[in-house]
Amino acid sequence: MSRWLLPSRLQLKHAVKVGIAAGLLAIVCWHANLKMVHYPAMGLVATMLSLNTGETLKNGWGRLGGSLLGGLCTALWISGLGLNPLAGTLAFSTAVLLCETLKLPTMQNQAAAVTAIMAASTEFGQQPWEYASSRVFDNCIGIAIGILVTLCLWPEHPELTLKRSTSAIVAKLHEIYEDVCQTLVTGIVPEHEATLAALVSQLQQAEATLEASVYGILGWVLVLQNWSDRLMGLRRLRRHLRSLSHLSPALHSSQFRQECQPFFDQLWPALRAKFRVLETHLQGTGHSNPLADSPPPFALLHERLTHLRHQQITKKYPLDDVIHIG
């Protein structure tokens, strides 16, 4: 029960952020003498729905665009048809249709809300363009405060999080790689399936962190550092490991050991060097992909395993897909 009753540290921080943002918004509304405070309040709440900084920035930019689109559609239809239910319906439908066509769900929610509220206001018919611009500006005040508080209070460090998680993944991959290579020669088969499944979960978490953080300045830094390529390389390494582990139970014949052991003897030091380069790269800020070129033993091993597959000694290994780990 305690797990459900006690908020996490991240949830507490988010609650404090929302409270401070609401206080700042109240001060701004009071000093600016804003009469329709529900517009900036709606913008603030819609922006700060997520605990993640990247998602908040994404919501913020989407809400800004949605407010502008909703105000524009409402002003156009009401200035042309007057303030009536038909104009409001057409304005709402136009805003939603544009967002659906352009596949902008974050903008769609805000555009629909702004359009519906403004179209229902009796004051809109007098000066539609002036009224729409004023309400959109009010809405943007709340959005701007939400973004500002999110960036200033406990800002996230996605780059540091990605470095830590990927370094842990690389260390585990290296350990399993050496075990699997030993297995292919000795015939002793350790159980790696659970660890490989856990690595899938770790990679998915790292990819989710990256996807949620590619907005704003922090996201631009991650793009420049090619984090998507790094995670793709780690995923291919894991796939390569899984394929090798599927090989091992069936490949302990004398013919296999005779043909492939020399290449595995070359492969182990090359793998150690490769993982050292990879770990150094993940800790740094280089733009190149250290997995782009496979070590020479991989090319030789590819040829030898292809030969064994043609002799129907190996069947399961997807050579062309994962043998080149870059």
Summary of the structure (lengths in Angstrom):
residues: 326
radius of gyration: 28.3
end to end distance: 46.5
largest distance: 91.1
contacts: 1032
relative contact order: 0.09
helix: 79%
strand: 0%
